[in-house]
Amino acid sequence: MDGAIIGLIGTVVGALSGVLGTLAATRLGGAEQRRTQTDQSERQGRTTAYASLVIESSRAYRVGYATHTGVLDHAAPLDRAEALRDFMSVADAVYEAVSIAKLHGPVAIARAADNLASALSRWYSEVELLAGGQGDEQQASEAIELYEELEERFVAMGRQILSGEPLLR
């Protein structure tokens, strides 16, 4: 073979390998970029869902506590009925936020959100019983404490997940 042909073949092979290398690098870079964007999107979704649950949970605590103390202070029946409606309304908002948080979290955070919703439901039931003259103040107080504890646990777990730390059991 002539030296010119060998040089031409070398040039073509070099050009092809350069093009293929560039295409491979572009493809890998694009895949990495998509993965990074997906991770960022998932993190933002979790942040929004967890924050929403914490906000609604805090609102429910404030309204629930006011309702609870109003019932214990023997507020007028109409005031109690209105307060219970307000408490149920904010509890419903928590239940909706729980559903969304469960979609964005691992099983442990979904379980923590469910536990928080159950504690809220129990607390509401205890306050409703108190308002009807059938409840037990001790059980109602324990329901508040459980709700506070489970809210703190959810916040701690959410913080761990969002920071990338492994969940502690």
N, C-alpha and C positions, 0 to 999 in steps of 0.2 A: 504494500500500500504506500501510497504517496504520503509524505509528511503533511501536506495540506489537508488531505482527507482525514487523517488521524486527528489533526488539530480541529477540523470541523466537527468530527464526531465527539471529541472532548468538549467542545463548546456547547454542542446540543445537549449532551449528557449533563453538563454543569448547569445549563439553563433549566433543564427539566427538573433536576434535583433542587435547584433554587426555588422554582415555582411550587413544586410539591412540598418543600419545607415551609414555604410561606403559607400555603393553603392549610397545612397541618397545624402550624402555629396559630393561624387565625381561627381555625375551628376549635382548637383547645382553649384559646383565649375567650372566644365567644361562649363556650360551654361554662367556663369558670365565671364569666361575667353574669350569665343567666342564673347560675347557682347562687352567686352572691346576691343578686337582686331578689331571688326567691327567698333566701334566708332573711334578708332585710324586710321583705314584705311580710313574712310570717312573724318576725319579731315585732313589727309594728302592729299587726293584727292582735297578737297576744297582749302587747302593752295596752292597746285600746280596750280590749275585752276585760283585762284584769282591772284596769283603772276604773272602768265603768262599774264593775261589780263592787269595788271598794267604795266608790262615791255613793252608789245606791245603798250599800250596806250601812255606811255612816249616816245617811239620811234616815234610814229605817231605825237606826239606833236612837237618834235624837227624837224622832216622832214617837217611837215605841216607849222610850223612857218617859217622855212627857205624858203619854197616855197612861202608862203604868202608875206614875206618881199621882196623876189626876184621879184615877180609880181608887187608889189607896187613901187619898184625901177626901173621898166621898163627894166627888163632883156631881152636879145635877145630872139626872138620867139622860137628858137631851145632850148635854155636853159630853157625857161618856159615850153615847151612841155616835156622835160626830167624831170624837177622838178615835174610836174603834174603826170607823170608816177610813179615816186618814191613815191609821196604822196599816190597815189592810191594803190600801192603795200603794203605800210605799213598799210594803212586803211584796206586792205583785211586781213592782219594778225590780226588786231584788231577784225574784224568781226568773224574770226575763233575762236579766244580766247573768244569772247563773247558767242559763241555757247557752248563751253566747260564749261565756268563759269555758264551758265544757268542750265546745267545738275547737277551741284554740289551745288546749293544753294536753299534756300527757295525762295518763290515767290518774296519777296522784293528785293533780290539781283539779281534775274533774270530781274526784271523790271529796276533796276539801270543799269545793263549791257546793256539792250536794249536802255535805254535812252542815255547812253554814245555812243553807236554805231550810234544812230540817230543824235546826236550832231556832231559827226565826219563827217557823211555823209553830213549834212547841211554845215559844215565848208568847206569841199572839194568842194561842189557845188558853194559856194560863191567865193572861190579862183579861181575856173575854170571860172566862169563868169567874174571875174576881169581880168583874163588872156586874155579873149576874148574881153575885152573892154566894157563889158555890165554890170559889177557888180557895187555894191555900197560898198564903203570902210567902211561905218558905219555898214552895215549889216554883212560884213565879220568880223569886229572887235567884234561885238556882238556874232557872232558864235564862235570865239575863247574863249571869256569869258564864254559862256555857256559850252563849252567843258571842260574848266578848272574846272568850278564849279561841273560838273557832274563826272569828274574824281576824284575830292576830295571826293565827296559824296560816290562814289563806294568804295574808299579806306577806308573811315570811317566805312561804313557798313560791309565791309569785315573784318576789324579789330574787330568789335563788334561780328560778328558771330564766328570768329576763337577764340576769347577769352571766348566765352560762355555767353556773356552778352546778355540780350534781346534787340531786335532791337527797337530803339526809332522811333517814327513816326514823 
